Amino acid sequence: MKMVRLRSSDGEEFEVAAETIGAASKMIKGLLDEEVDVAVDVIPLPNVKGPILSRILDYVNRHFSGPDTSYIPMADDSLKRFDDSFVQVDQDLLFDLLHAANYLALQSLLDLTSKTVADQMRDKTLEEIRKKFNIVNDYTKDEEQEVRRENSWAFD
């Protein structure tokens, strides 16, 4: 089995099966496919810190390990429990995972983290969402009223 090393932005290196990480991440698969004739020593990931990459590799190994390295859907309860636990983290870590999944083009993790954020916003008022996500309201009262008027369907 061919192995590849991934280097995080803070210099941590992780050795993983090229086939497994390539099945999970379109970005890394693209890099590996480009380098078919060249030995890839280390793939630098300047937008992903070591602790985040470590968690992502846990996710990848849980979801993409197997004889054919294809994505394992959440058909079994243990995988669903793993995913539920995986995203029960503080807000900063959740957004770090979301951004890293986006950067790595790891669609299943991007879907999971995005759904988690969306669930946190469900049934919340605009003010509650601003408070939860530390969003500063940079609209004047008039601008906000105009946006609400133009998008009244969203506030029903």
C-alpha positions as CSV (number, residue, x, y, z in Angstrom):
1,M,0.0,0.0,0.0
2,K,1.4,3.4,-1.0
3,M,1.7,5.8,1.8
4,V,1.9,9.6,1.6
5,R,2.9,12.2,4.3
6,L,0.8,15.3,4.9
7,R,2.4,18.3,6.5
8,S,0.2,20.7,8.5
9,S,0.7,24.4,8.6
10,D,2.4,24.1,12.0
11,G,4.8,21.4,10.7
12,E,3.2,18.2,12.0
13,E,3.5,15.3,9.6
14,F,1.0,12.5,9.3
15,E,1.6,9.3,7.2
16,V,-1.6,8.0,5.6
17,A,-2.6,5.5,2.9
18,A,-2.6,7.4,-0.4
19,E,-5.6,5.5,-1.6
20,T,-7.7,6.3,1.6
21,I,-6.9,10.0,1.7
22,G,-7.3,10.2,-2.1
23,A,-10.8,8.7,-1.8
24,A,-11.8,11.2,0.8
25,S,-10.2,14.4,-0.4
26,K,-10.7,15.5,-4.0
27,M,-7.9,18.1,-3.5
28,I,-5.4,15.5,-2.4
29,K,-6.5,13.1,-5.0
30,G,-5.8,15.7,-7.6
31,L,-2.4,16.3,-6.3
32,L,-1.6,12.6,-6.2
33,D,-2.9,12.1,-9.7
34,E,-0.8,15.0,-11.0
35,E,2.3,13.5,-9.5
36,V,1.9,10.0,-10.9
37,D,5.4,9.9,-12.4
38,V,7.0,11.9,-9.6
39,A,7.5,10.6,-6.1
40,V,5.5,12.8,-3.7
41,D,7.5,13.1,-0.5
42,V,5.3,15.4,1.5
43,I,2.1,17.2,0.7
44,P,2.0,20.5,2.4
45,L,-1.3,21.7,3.7
46,P,-0.8,25.4,4.6
47,N,-4.4,26.0,5.6
48,V,-4.8,23.1,8.1
49,K,-3.2,23.0,11.6
50,G,-1.9,19.8,13.0
51,P,-4.6,19.1,15.6
52,I,-7.3,19.7,13.0
53,L,-5.6,17.5,10.5
54,S,-5.3,14.8,13.1
55,R,-9.1,14.9,13.8
56,I,-9.8,14.9,10.1
57,L,-7.7,11.8,9.6
58,D,-9.6,10.1,12.4
59,Y,-12.8,10.9,10.4
60,V,-11.3,9.8,7.1
61,N,-10.1,6.5,8.6
62,R,-13.5,5.8,10.1
63,H,-15.4,6.7,6.9
64,F,-13.1,5.7,4.1
65,S,-11.2,2.7,5.3
66,G,-12.1,-0.7,3.8
67,P,-11.2,-2.9,0.9
68,D,-12.5,-0.4,-1.7
69,T,-11.9,2.9,0.3
70,S,-15.3,4.1,-0.9
71,Y,-17.3,6.4,1.4
72,I,-19.1,4.4,4.1
73,P,-22.6,5.9,4.5
74,M,-24.1,6.3,8.0
75,A,-26.1,3.1,7.8
76,D,-24.8,1.7,11.0
77,D,-25.5,3.2,14.4
78,S,-21.9,3.2,15.5
79,L,-20.9,5.5,12.6
80,K,-23.8,7.8,13.3
81,R,-22.7,8.0,17.0
82,F,-19.2,8.7,15.8
83,D,-20.3,11.5,13.6
84,D,-22.6,13.0,16.3
85,S,-19.7,12.9,18.8
86,F,-17.2,14.2,16.2
87,V,-19.1,17.5,15.8
88,Q,-19.9,18.0,19.5
89,V,-17.0,20.4,19.8
90,D,-16.7,24.1,20.6
91,Q,-17.6,26.6,18.0
92,D,-14.0,27.5,17.0
93,L,-13.0,23.9,16.5
94,L,-16.2,23.2,14.5
95,F,-15.4,26.1,12.1
96,D,-11.8,25.0,11.8
97,L,-13.0,21.6,10.8
98,L,-15.5,23.1,8.3
99,H,-12.9,25.4,6.7
100,A,-10.4,22.5,6.5
101,A,-13.0,20.2,4.9
102,N,-13.7,22.9,2.4
103,Y,-10.0,23.4,1.6
104,L,-9.4,19.7,1.3
105,A,-12.6,19.2,-0.8
106,L,-13.7,16.5,1.6
107,Q,-17.4,16.7,0.8
108,S,-18.8,14.3,3.4
109,L,-17.1,16.2,6.3
110,L,-18.1,19.5,4.8
111,D,-21.7,18.3,4.6
112,L,-21.5,17.1,8.3
113,T,-20.0,20.3,9.7
114,S,-22.3,22.5,7.6
115,K,-25.4,20.6,8.8
116,T,-24.2,21.0,12.3
117,V,-23.9,24.8,12.0
118,A,-27.3,24.9,10.2
119,D,-28.8,22.9,13.1
120,Q,-27.4,25.4,15.6
121,M,-29.2,28.2,13.7
122,R,-32.5,26.4,13.4
123,D,-35.4,28.1,15.1
124,K,-33.3,31.0,16.3
125,T,-34.1,34.6,15.8
126,L,-31.7,36.8,13.9
127,E,-30.5,38.3,17.2
128,E,-29.9,34.9,18.7
129,I,-27.8,33.8,15.7
130,R,-25.8,37.0,15.9
131,K,-25.1,36.4,19.6
132,K,-24.2,32.7,19.1
133,F,-21.8,33.3,16.3
134,N,-20.5,36.7,17.4
135,I,-21.8,38.5,14.3
136,V,-21.7,42.2,14.5
137,N,-24.7,44.0,13.0
138,D,-23.1,46.5,10.7
139,Y,-26.4,47.6,9.2
140,T,-28.1,50.9,10.1
141,K,-31.7,50.6,11.2
142,D,-32.8,51.9,7.8
143,E,-30.6,49.4,5.9
144,E,-31.8,46.5,8.1
145,Q,-35.5,47.5,7.5
146,E,-34.8,47.6,3.8
147,V,-33.2,44.1,3.8
148,R,-36.1,42.8,5.8
149,R,-38.6,44.3,3.4
150,E,-36.8,42.9,0.3
151,N,-36.6,39.5,1.9
152,S,-39.8,39.4,3.9
153,W,-40.4,35.8,2.9
154,A,-37.4,34.7,5.0
155,F,-38.8,36.4,8.1
156,D,-42.2,34.7,8.1
